[in-house]
Amino acid sequence: MRCPKCGCLEDRVVDSRTSREGATIRRRRECARCGHRFTTYEHIEHENLVVLKRDGRREPFSREKLAAGIAKACQKRPVSTEAVEALIERVMQALQERYDREVPAEVIGQLAMEELRRLDQVAYVRFASVYRRFQEATDFVQEVRRLEGTS
């Protein structure tokens, strides 16, 4: 692993724990050069899943793309990294259980929004604004009203 502080490729594992019912391994690492400690997560890669986009295109599923979208929605919110990882694992598990080869992009977005709604309502609205392509301020207002109606 490359150290996020100095870029060194040498580190040692300080602590290793399984999480998410054994689906993920969390490792605390320490850089051999600068001593900076950082956390990495190891998980099973799901290579065969293909995303069917709205415009009919197909592209390989990217866990990193899902994680980036969720992390962006949770940015500057009181949501821990562990909570975000757990959310991503729940979405991944649901996808694995329901789909073998192709998954519609809408399903991924809906699953992520359901999980975000339970985790943090502001993050949910942020994610929904991108996923549903909000164009006007009234789109935000309608989504917040819909959210208040389900609470």
VMD Tcl script that builds the backbone (N, CA, C; Angstrom):
set m [mol new atoms 453]
animate dup $m
set s [atomselect $m all]
$s set {name element resname resid chain x y z} {
  {N N MET 1 A 0.844 -1.193 0.000}
  {CA C MET 1 A 0.000 0.000 0.000}
  {C C MET 1 A 0.882 1.246 0.000}
  {N N ARG 2 A 0.461 2.236 -0.731}
  {CA C ARG 2 A 1.186 3.497 -0.781}
  {C C ARG 2 A 0.739 4.365 0.396}
  {N N CYS 3 A 1.690 4.890 1.141}
  {CA C CYS 3 A 1.389 5.762 2.288}
  {C C CYS 3 A 0.701 7.032 1.789}
  {N N PRO 4 A -0.452 7.396 2.355}
  {CA C PRO 4 A -1.146 8.597 1.895}
  {C C PRO 4 A -0.422 9.892 2.272}
  {N N LYS 5 A 0.551 9.801 3.189}
  {CA C LYS 5 A 1.274 10.998 3.619}
  {C C LYS 5 A 2.548 11.233 2.814}
  {N N CYS 6 A 3.382 10.178 2.680}
  {CA C CYS 6 A 4.675 10.384 2.010}
  {C C CYS 6 A 4.821 9.611 0.701}
  {N N GLY 7 A 3.915 8.686 0.414}
  {CA C GLY 7 A 3.960 7.960 -0.847}
  {C C GLY 7 A 4.815 6.715 -0.833}
  {N N CYS 8 A 5.424 6.400 0.290}
  {CA C CYS 8 A 6.266 5.207 0.400}
  {C C CYS 8 A 5.425 3.944 0.193}
  {N N LEU 9 A 6.018 2.942 -0.448}
  {CA C LEU 9 A 5.301 1.695 -0.720}
  {C C LEU 9 A 5.540 0.621 0.334}
  {N N GLU 10 A 6.354 0.918 1.327}
  {CA C GLU 10 A 6.636 -0.075 2.360}
  {C C GLU 10 A 5.891 0.275 3.634}
  {N N ASP 11 A 5.170 -0.720 4.160}
  {CA C ASP 11 A 4.458 -0.530 5.414}
  {C C ASP 11 A 4.382 -1.858 6.142}
  {N N ARG 12 A 3.881 -1.802 7.352}
  {CA C ARG 12 A 3.636 -3.035 8.092}
  {C C ARG 12 A 2.230 -2.985 8.650}
  {N N VAL 13 A 1.602 -4.147 8.757}
  {CA C VAL 13 A 0.261 -4.248 9.302}
  {C C VAL 13 A 0.371 -4.271 10.824}
  {N N VAL 14 A -0.298 -3.312 11.480}
  {CA C VAL 14 A -0.267 -3.190 12.928}
  {C C VAL 14 A -1.415 -3.993 13.550}
  {N N ASP 15 A -2.573 -3.980 12.896}
  {CA C ASP 15 A -3.753 -4.667 13.417}
  {C C ASP 15 A -4.616 -5.106 12.245}
  {N N SER 16 A -5.262 -6.258 12.377}
  {CA C SER 16 A -6.119 -6.790 11.322}
  {C C SER 16 A -7.380 -7.348 11.966}
  {N N ARG 17 A -8.553 -6.937 11.449}
  {CA C ARG 17 A -9.826 -7.417 12.000}
  {C C ARG 17 A -10.815 -7.682 10.879}
  {N N THR 18 A -11.612 -8.730 11.058}
  {CA C THR 18 A -12.687 -8.963 10.106}
  {C C THR 18 A -13.888 -8.140 10.540}
  {N N SER 19 A -14.650 -7.718 9.567}
  {CA C SER 19 A -15.863 -6.956 9.860}
  {C C SER 19 A -16.902 -7.298 8.810}
  {N N ARG 20 A -18.127 -6.785 9.000}
  {CA C ARG 20 A -19.238 -7.028 8.084}
  {C C ARG 20 A -19.473 -8.522 7.882}
  {N N GLU 21 A -19.543 -9.256 8.988}
  {CA C GLU 21 A -19.758 -10.704 8.962}
  {C C GLU 21 A -18.708 -11.430 8.116}
  {N N GLY 22 A -17.487 -10.977 8.169}
  {CA C GLY 22 A -16.407 -11.641 7.464}
  {C C GLY 22 A -16.242 -11.250 6.014}
  {N N ALA 23 A -17.046 -10.308 5.523}
  {CA C ALA 23 A -16.969 -9.907 4.115}
  {C C ALA 23 A -15.833 -8.918 3.866}
  {N N THR 24 A -15.334 -8.290 4.922}
  {CA C THR 24 A -14.304 -7.269 4.794}
  {C C THR 24 A -13.242 -7.474 5.870}
  {N N ILE 25 A -12.002 -7.180 5.533}
  {CA C ILE 25 A -10.929 -7.188 6.515}
  {C C ILE 25 A -10.413 -5.761 6.635}
  {N N ARG 26 A -10.404 -5.255 7.853}
  {CA C ARG 26 A -9.900 -3.903 8.139}
  {C C ARG 26 A -8.474 -4.057 8.647}
  {N N ARG 27 A -7.547 -3.325 8.022}
  {CA C ARG 27 A -6.142 -3.405 8.432}
  {C C ARG 27 A -5.614 -2.015 8.798}
  {N N ARG 28 A -4.985 -1.925 9.958}
  {CA C ARG 28 A -4.274 -0.707 10.351}
  {C C ARG 28 A -2.835 -0.907 9.920}
  {N N ARG 29 A -2.317 0.057 9.200}
  {CA C ARG 29 A -0.962 -0.048 8.674}
  {C C ARG 29 A -0.119 1.116 9.177}
  {N N GLU 30 A 1.198 0.888 9.202}
  {CA C GLU 30 A 2.139 1.935 9.598}
  {C C GLU 30 A 3.224 2.024 8.534}
  {N N CYS 31 A 3.439 3.244 8.037}
  {CA C CYS 31 A 4.446 3.478 7.001}
  {C C CYS 31 A 5.842 3.224 7.563}
  {N N ALA 32 A 6.676 2.512 6.798}
  {CA C ALA 32 A 8.044 2.211 7.222}
  {C C ALA 32 A 8.928 3.455 7.198}
  {N N ARG 33 A 8.607 4.435 6.348}
  {CA C ARG 33 A 9.431 5.629 6.226}
  {C C ARG 33 A 9.060 6.706 7.235}
  {N N CYS 34 A 7.778 7.121 7.260}
  {CA C CYS 34 A 7.402 8.284 8.087}
  {C C CYS 34 A 6.637 7.919 9.355}
  {N N GLY 35 A 6.212 6.646 9.486}
  {CA C GLY 35 A 5.512 6.218 10.686}
  {C C GLY 35 A 4.029 6.555 10.715}
  {N N HIS 36 A 3.518 7.168 9.637}
  {CA C HIS 36 A 2.090 7.524 9.565}
  {C C HIS 36 A 1.249 6.256 9.582}
  {N N ARG 37 A 0.159 6.283 10.374}
  {CA C ARG 37 A -0.750 5.137 10.430}
  {C C ARG 37 A -1.991 5.424 9.603}
  {N N PHE 38 A -2.446 4.412 8.876}
  {CA C PHE 38 A -3.643 4.559 8.055}
  {C C PHE 38 A -4.385 3.234 7.991}
  {N N THR 39 A -5.655 3.294 7.572}
  {CA C THR 39 A -6.520 2.117 7.536}
  {C C THR 39 A -6.824 1.740 6.096}
  {N N THR 40 A -6.788 0.454 5.822}
  {CA C THR 40 A -7.207 -0.055 4.512}
  {C C THR 40 A -8.269 -1.133 4.739}
  {N N TYR 41 A -9.066 -1.353 3.720}
  {CA C TYR 41 A -10.102 -2.385 3.771}
  {C C TYR 41 A -9.894 -3.339 2.609}
  {N N GLU 42 A -9.991 -4.609 2.894}
  {CA C GLU 42 A -9.861 -5.644 1.874}
  {C C GLU 42 A -11.209 -6.330 1.749}
  {N N HIS 43 A -11.696 -6.478 0.513}
  {CA C HIS 43 A -12.982 -7.111 0.286}
  {C C HIS 43 A -12.939 -7.930 -1.005}
  {N N ILE 44 A -13.902 -8.780 -1.168}
  {CA C ILE 44 A -13.995 -9.634 -2.355}
  {C C ILE 44 A -14.352 -8.766 -3.562}
  {N N GLU 45 A -13.656 -8.976 -4.637}
  {CA C GLU 45 A -13.931 -8.230 -5.855}
  {C C GLU 45 A -14.968 -8.995 -6.677}
  {N N HIS 46 A -15.997 -8.306 -7.094}
  {CA C HIS 46 A -17.069 -8.913 -7.879}
  {C C HIS 46 A -16.878 -8.500 -9.334}
  {N N GLU 47 A -16.156 -9.340 -10.077}
  {CA C GLU 47 A -15.730 -8.992 -11.420}
  {C C GLU 47 A -16.813 -9.109 -12.483}
  {N N ASN 48 A -17.747 -10.000 -12.315}
  {CA C ASN 48 A -18.672 -10.307 -13.391}
  {C C ASN 48 A -19.851 -9.361 -13.522}
  {N N LEU 49 A -20.113 -8.536 -12.555}
  {CA C LEU 49 A -21.287 -7.685 -12.582}
  {C C LEU 49 A -21.108 -6.540 -13.579}
  {N N VAL 50 A -22.114 -6.364 -14.427}
  {CA C VAL 50 A -22.115 -5.300 -15.434}
  {C C VAL 50 A -23.306 -4.385 -15.155}
  {N N VAL 51 A -23.071 -3.076 -15.233}
  {CA C VAL 51 A -24.127 -2.097 -14.983}
  {C C VAL 51 A -24.778 -1.722 -16.306}
  {N N LEU 52 A -26.098 -1.821 -16.353}
  {CA C LEU 52 A -26.878 -1.403 -17.509}
  {C C LEU 52 A -27.296 0.039 -17.273}
  {N N LYS 53 A -26.700 0.955 -18.031}
  {CA C LYS 53 A -26.923 2.392 -17.849}
  {C C LYS 53 A -28.266 2.809 -18.435}
  {N N ARG 54 A -28.726 3.990 -18.060}
  {CA C ARG 54 A -30.018 4.510 -18.533}
  {C C ARG 54 A -30.089 4.624 -20.048}
  {N N ASP 55 A -28.955 4.952 -20.665}
  {CA C ASP 55 A -28.943 5.135 -22.118}
  {C C ASP 55 A -28.690 3.830 -22.880}
  {N N GLY 56 A -28.687 2.695 -22.164}
  {CA C GLY 56 A -28.518 1.402 -22.807}
  {C C GLY 56 A -27.084 0.887 -22.833}
  {N N ARG 57 A -26.121 1.741 -22.502}
  {CA C ARG 57 A -24.726 1.290 -22.471}
  {C C ARG 57 A -24.517 0.320 -21.317}
  {N N ARG 58 A -23.477 -0.476 -21.427}
  {CA C ARG 58 A -23.082 -1.386 -20.359}
  {C C ARG 58 A -21.652 -1.060 -19.963}
  {N N GLU 59 A -21.402 -1.101 -18.667}
  {CA C GLU 59 A -20.033 -0.900 -18.201}
  {C C GLU 59 A -19.800 -1.767 -16.968}
  {N N PRO 60 A -18.557 -2.166 -16.740}
  {CA C PRO 60 A -18.264 -3.006 -15.574}
  {C C PRO 60 A -18.638 -2.287 -14.274}
  {N N PHE 61 A -19.171 -3.044 -13.334}
  {CA C PHE 61 A -19.515 -2.466 -12.043}
  {C C PHE 61 A -18.239 -2.023 -11.337}
  {N N SER 62 A -18.290 -0.855 -10.712}
  {CA C SER 62 A -17.139 -0.330 -9.994}
  {C C SER 62 A -17.536 -0.011 -8.555}
  {N N ARG 63 A -17.013 -0.805 -7.622}
  {CA C ARG 63 A -17.261 -0.546 -6.210}
  {C C ARG 63 A -16.710 0.817 -5.832}
  {N N GLU 64 A -15.583 1.175 -6.426}
  {CA C GLU 64 A -14.943 2.455 -6.127}
  {C C GLU 64 A -15.833 3.627 -6.550}
  {N N LYS 65 A -16.516 3.485 -7.672}
  {CA C LYS 65 A -17.414 4.541 -8.143}
  {C C LYS 65 A -18.596 4.701 -7.184}
  {N N LEU 66 A -19.152 3.587 -6.730}
  {CA C LEU 66 A -20.232 3.623 -5.744}
  {C C LEU 66 A -19.738 4.274 -4.450}
  {N N ALA 67 A -18.571 3.855 -3.988}
  {CA C ALA 67 A -18.001 4.394 -2.748}
  {C C ALA 67 A -17.736 5.891 -2.861}
  {N N ALA 68 A -17.252 6.331 -4.026}
  {CA C ALA 68 A -16.973 7.759 -4.221}
  {C C ALA 68 A -18.254 8.587 -4.163}
  {N N GLY 69 A -19.326 8.094 -4.777}
  {CA C GLY 69 A -20.599 8.807 -4.754}
  {C C GLY 69 A -21.172 8.911 -3.354}
  {N N ILE 70 A -21.084 7.828 -2.608}
  {CA C ILE 70 A -21.598 7.830 -1.236}
  {C C ILE 70 A -20.724 8.704 -0.344}
  {N N ALA 71 A -19.412 8.613 -0.511}
  {CA C ALA 71 A -18.503 9.443 0.287}
  {C C ALA 71 A -18.736 10.930 0.016}
  {N N LYS 72 A -18.972 11.275 -1.231}
  {CA C LYS 72 A -19.237 12.670 -1.596}
  {C C LYS 72 A -20.522 13.156 -0.920}
  {N N ALA 73 A -21.543 12.321 -0.905}
  {CA C ALA 73 A -22.810 12.692 -0.265}
  {C C ALA 73 A -22.638 12.869 1.240}
  {N N CYS 74 A -21.733 12.104 1.841}
  {CA C CYS 74 A -21.524 12.152 3.297}
  {C C CYS 74 A -20.448 13.149 3.718}
  {N N GLN 75 A -19.842 13.820 2.738}
  {CA C GLN 75 A -18.765 14.768 3.025}
  {C C GLN 75 A -19.237 15.857 3.988}
  {N N LYS 76 A -18.426 16.118 5.009}
  {CA C LYS 76 A -18.694 17.143 6.028}
  {C C LYS 76 A -19.972 16.863 6.816}
  {N N ARG 77 A -20.333 15.601 6.919}
  {CA C ARG 77 A -21.473 15.161 7.721}
  {C C ARG 77 A -20.929 14.305 8.860}
  {N N PRO 78 A -21.649 14.218 9.966}
  {CA C PRO 78 A -21.168 13.412 11.103}
  {C C PRO 78 A -21.369 11.914 10.859}
  {N N VAL 79 A -20.723 11.413 9.814}
  {CA C VAL 79 A -20.846 10.006 9.435}
  {C C VAL 79 A -19.444 9.409 9.422}
  {N N SER 80 A -19.249 8.326 10.169}
  {CA C SER 80 A -17.924 7.716 10.264}
  {C C SER 80 A -17.575 6.928 9.000}
  {N N THR 81 A -16.297 6.746 8.807}
  {CA C THR 81 A -15.814 5.940 7.690}
  {C C THR 81 A -16.343 4.516 7.800}
  {N N GLU 82 A -16.407 4.014 9.022}
  {CA C GLU 82 A -16.913 2.660 9.250}
  {C C GLU 82 A -18.381 2.549 8.844}
  {N N ALA 83 A -19.175 3.585 9.134}
  {CA C ALA 83 A -20.596 3.575 8.764}
  {C C ALA 83 A -20.758 3.586 7.243}
  {N N VAL 84 A -19.911 4.341 6.561}
  {CA C VAL 84 A -19.950 4.390 5.095}
  {C C VAL 84 A -19.558 3.028 4.525}
  {N N GLU 85 A -18.502 2.417 5.066}
  {CA C GLU 85 A -18.080 1.098 4.599}
  {C C GLU 85 A -19.183 0.063 4.811}
  {N N ALA 86 A -19.844 0.127 5.965}
  {CA C ALA 86 A -20.929 -0.815 6.255}
  {C C ALA 86 A -22.078 -0.626 5.265}
  {N N LEU 87 A -22.394 0.627 4.953}
  {CA C LEU 87 A -23.451 0.934 3.983}
  {C C LEU 87 A -23.101 0.349 2.620}
  {N N ILE 88 A -21.879 0.549 2.182}
  {CA C ILE 88 A -21.437 0.028 0.884}
  {C C ILE 88 A -21.518 -1.495 0.872}
  {N N GLU 89 A -21.122 -2.130 1.956}
  {CA C GLU 89 A -21.192 -3.591 2.041}
  {C C GLU 89 A -22.632 -4.084 1.955}
  {N N ARG 90 A -23.569 -3.362 2.589}
  {CA C ARG 90 A -24.984 -3.770 2.516}
  {C C ARG 90 A -25.507 -3.656 1.085}
  {N N VAL 91 A -25.131 -2.592 0.394}
  {CA C VAL 91 A -25.542 -2.431 -1.009}
  {C C VAL 91 A -24.925 -3.545 -1.854}
  {N N MET 92 A -23.646 -3.809 -1.649}
  {CA C MET 92 A -22.960 -4.859 -2.410}
  {C C MET 92 A -23.604 -6.222 -2.160}
  {N N GLN 93 A -23.924 -6.512 -0.910}
  {CA C GLN 93 A -24.538 -7.790 -0.581}
  {C C GLN 93 A -25.908 -7.933 -1.244}
  {N N ALA 94 A -26.698 -6.851 -1.221}
  {CA C ALA 94 A -28.018 -6.888 -1.863}
  {C C ALA 94 A -27.886 -7.122 -3.364}
  {N N LEU 95 A -26.900 -6.488 -3.992}
  {CA C LEU 95 A -26.680 -6.690 -5.427}
  {C C LEU 95 A -26.284 -8.129 -5.723}
  {N N GLN 96 A -25.399 -8.691 -4.900}
  {CA C GLN 96 A -24.953 -10.070 -5.087}
  {C C GLN 96 A -26.109 -11.047 -4.984}
  {N N GLU 97 A -26.997 -10.795 -4.018}
  {CA C GLU 97 A -28.111 -11.701 -3.789}
  {C C GLU 97 A -29.133 -11.659 -4.920}
  {N N ARG 98 A -29.294 -10.503 -5.555}
  {CA C ARG 98 A -30.362 -10.329 -6.545}
  {C C ARG 98 A -29.921 -10.465 -7.999}
  {N N TYR 99 A -28.636 -10.234 -8.284}
  {CA C TYR 99 A -28.190 -10.195 -9.683}
  {C C TYR 99 A -26.929 -11.032 -9.872}
  {N N ASP 100 A -26.877 -11.734 -11.029}
  {CA C ASP 100 A -25.714 -12.546 -11.352}
  {C C ASP 100 A -24.781 -11.844 -12.328}
  {N N ARG 101 A -25.341 -11.250 -13.370}
  {CA C ARG 101 A -24.519 -10.671 -14.438}
  {C C ARG 101 A -24.754 -9.173 -14.630}
  {N N GLU 102 A -25.997 -8.793 -14.929}
  {CA C GLU 102 A -26.306 -7.391 -15.227}
  {C C GLU 102 A -27.223 -6.803 -14.159}
  {N N VAL 103 A -26.928 -5.567 -13.777}
  {CA C VAL 103 A -27.756 -4.862 -12.807}
  {C C VAL 103 A -28.070 -3.473 -13.377}
  {N N PRO 104 A -29.344 -3.080 -13.396}
  {CA C PRO 104 A -29.681 -1.739 -13.871}
  {C C PRO 104 A -29.101 -0.672 -12.931}
  {N N ALA 105 A -28.596 0.396 -13.490}
  {CA C ALA 105 A -28.022 1.486 -12.701}
  {C C ALA 105 A -29.041 2.034 -11.702}
  {N N GLU 106 A -30.320 2.032 -12.096}
  {CA C GLU 106 A -31.370 2.556 -11.203}
  {C C GLU 106 A -31.435 1.757 -9.908}
  {N N VAL 107 A -31.220 0.452 -9.991}
  {CA C VAL 107 A -31.275 -0.402 -8.799}
  {C C VAL 107 A -30.157 -0.029 -7.834}
  {N N ILE 108 A -28.966 0.193 -8.365}
  {CA C ILE 108 A -27.832 0.567 -7.521}
  {C C ILE 108 A -28.135 1.892 -6.819}
  {N N GLY 109 A -28.642 2.868 -7.578}
  {CA C GLY 109 A -28.987 4.170 -7.004}
  {C C GLY 109 A -30.065 4.066 -5.948}
  {N N GLN 110 A -31.084 3.258 -6.206}
  {CA C GLN 110 A -32.173 3.099 -5.238}
  {C C GLN 110 A -31.686 2.442 -3.948}
  {N N LEU 111 A -30.873 1.404 -4.076}
  {CA C LEU 111 A -30.338 0.740 -2.888}
  {C C LEU 111 A -29.484 1.704 -2.068}
  {N N ALA 112 A -28.636 2.470 -2.747}
  {CA C ALA 112 A -27.786 3.439 -2.049}
  {C C ALA 112 A -28.640 4.497 -1.347}
  {N N MET 113 A -29.684 4.974 -2.020}
  {CA C MET 113 A -30.546 5.998 -1.411}
  {C C MET 113 A -31.292 5.450 -0.194}
  {N N GLU 114 A -31.777 4.212 -0.279}
  {CA C GLU 114 A -32.463 3.608 0.873}
  {C C GLU 114 A -31.540 3.551 2.085}
  {N N GLU 115 A -30.305 3.128 1.852}
  {CA C GLU 115 A -29.341 3.037 2.949}
  {C C GLU 115 A -28.971 4.418 3.483}
  {N N LEU 116 A -28.780 5.378 2.586}
  {CA C LEU 116 A -28.431 6.739 3.020}
  {C C LEU 116 A -29.570 7.398 3.795}
  {N N ARG 117 A -30.800 7.119 3.413}
  {CA C ARG 117 A -31.953 7.697 4.116}
  {C C ARG 117 A -31.918 7.294 5.590}
  {N N ARG 118 A -31.533 6.049 5.860}
  {CA C ARG 118 A -31.451 5.571 7.245}
  {C C ARG 118 A -30.236 6.128 7.971}
  {N N LEU 119 A -29.165 6.370 7.227}
  {CA C LEU 119 A -27.903 6.807 7.839}
  {C C LEU 119 A -27.873 8.300 8.131}
  {N N ASP 120 A -28.202 9.126 7.121}
  {CA C ASP 120 A -28.104 10.576 7.268}
  {C C ASP 120 A -28.989 11.224 6.204}
  {N N GLN 121 A -29.981 11.969 6.644}
  {CA C GLN 121 A -30.956 12.515 5.704}
  {C C GLN 121 A -30.364 13.583 4.783}
  {N N VAL 122 A -29.401 14.346 5.266}
  {CA C VAL 122 A -28.761 15.350 4.400}
  {C C VAL 122 A -27.952 14.648 3.305}
  {N N ALA 123 A -27.217 13.619 3.684}
  {CA C ALA 123 A -26.452 12.847 2.693}
  {C C ALA 123 A -27.403 12.211 1.683}
  {N N TYR 124 A -28.554 11.757 2.163}
  {CA C TYR 124 A -29.551 11.175 1.275}
  {C C TYR 124 A -30.009 12.187 0.222}
  {N N VAL 125 A -30.334 13.412 0.643}
  {CA C VAL 125 A -30.804 14.438 -0.294}
  {C C VAL 125 A -29.691 14.810 -1.270}
  {N N ARG 126 A -28.458 14.882 -0.785}
  {CA C ARG 126 A -27.324 15.177 -1.677}
  {C C ARG 126 A -27.199 14.110 -2.760}
  {N N PHE 127 A -27.243 12.848 -2.342}
  {CA C PHE 127 A -27.120 11.747 -3.298}
  {C C PHE 127 A -28.288 11.757 -4.266}
  {N N ALA 128 A -29.488 11.952 -3.740}
  {CA C ALA 128 A -30.687 11.976 -4.579}
  {C C ALA 128 A -30.619 13.100 -5.608}
  {N N SER 129 A -30.034 14.228 -5.229}
  {CA C SER 129 A -29.962 15.364 -6.156}
  {C C SER 129 A -29.125 15.036 -7.386}
  {N N VAL 130 A -28.090 14.247 -7.204}
  {CA C VAL 130 A -27.251 13.845 -8.343}
  {C C VAL 130 A -27.910 12.689 -9.087}
  {N N TYR 131 A -28.364 11.691 -8.339}
  {CA C TYR 131 A -28.954 10.504 -8.944}
  {C C TYR 131 A -30.214 10.839 -9.740}
  {N N ARG 132 A -31.053 11.690 -9.188}
  {CA C ARG 132 A -32.298 12.057 -9.867}
  {C C ARG 132 A -32.160 13.296 -10.742}
  {N N ARG 133 A -30.956 13.831 -10.818}
  {CA C ARG 133 A -30.647 14.970 -11.699}
  {C C ARG 133 A -31.534 16.188 -11.424}
  {N N PHE 134 A -31.519 16.651 -10.181}
  {CA C PHE 134 A -32.299 17.835 -9.822}
  {C C PHE 134 A -31.840 19.022 -10.671}
  {N N GLN 135 A -32.806 19.778 -11.182}
  {CA C GLN 135 A -32.509 20.935 -12.026}
  {C C GLN 135 A -32.866 22.255 -11.348}
  {N N GLU 136 A -33.855 22.227 -10.489}
  {CA C GLU 136 A -34.386 23.445 -9.870}
  {C C GLU 136 A -34.348 23.308 -8.350}
  {N N ALA 137 A -34.416 24.438 -7.665}
  {CA C ALA 137 A -34.486 24.426 -6.204}
  {C C ALA 137 A -35.752 23.720 -5.730}
  {N N THR 138 A -36.809 23.810 -6.522}
  {CA C THR 138 A -38.065 23.154 -6.140}
  {C C THR 138 A -37.918 21.637 -6.097}
  {N N ASP 139 A -36.977 21.095 -6.878}
  {CA C ASP 139 A -36.719 19.656 -6.830}
  {C C ASP 139 A -36.215 19.246 -5.442}
  {N N PHE 140 A -35.343 20.077 -4.861}
  {CA C PHE 140 A -34.836 19.818 -3.509}
  {C C PHE 140 A -35.972 19.900 -2.491}
  {N N VAL 141 A -36.790 20.919 -2.617}
  {CA C VAL 141 A -37.898 21.124 -1.685}
  {C C VAL 141 A -38.852 19.934 -1.737}
  {N N GLN 142 A -39.177 19.478 -2.931}
  {CA C GLN 142 A -40.074 18.329 -3.069}
  {C C GLN 142 A -39.486 17.073 -2.429}
  {N N GLU 143 A -38.187 16.869 -2.618}
  {CA C GLU 143 A -37.540 15.687 -2.040}
  {C C GLU 143 A -37.530 15.763 -0.515}
  {N N VAL 144 A -37.272 16.930 0.045}
  {CA C VAL 144 A -37.286 17.094 1.502}
  {C C VAL 144 A -38.696 16.858 2.040}
  {N N ARG 145 A -39.698 17.361 1.351}
  {CA C ARG 145 A -41.093 17.121 1.776}
  {C C ARG 145 A -41.428 15.632 1.736}
  {N N ARG 146 A -40.966 14.970 0.694}
  {CA C ARG 146 A -41.207 13.525 0.564}
  {C C ARG 146 A -40.498 12.785 1.716}
  {N N LEU 147 A -39.293 13.233 2.044}
  {CA C LEU 147 A -38.531 12.646 3.139}
  {C C LEU 147 A -39.223 12.853 4.470}
  {N N GLU 148 A -39.756 14.047 4.687}
  {CA C GLU 148 A -40.477 14.349 5.933}
  {C C GLU 148 A -41.745 13.520 6.046}
  {N N GLY 149 A -42.363 13.231 4.924}
  {CA C GLY 149 A -43.581 12.429 4.915}
  {C C GLY 149 A -43.350 10.980 5.272}
  {N N THR 150 A -42.130 10.473 5.037}
  {CA C THR 150 A -41.823 9.068 5.333}
  {C C THR 150 A -41.220 8.893 6.701}
  {N N SER 151 A -40.835 9.978 7.349}
  {CA C SER 151 A -40.180 9.872 8.670}
  {C C SER 151 A -41.169 9.602 9.769}
}
mol reanalyze $m
mol bondsrecalc $m
mol representation Tube
mol addrep $m
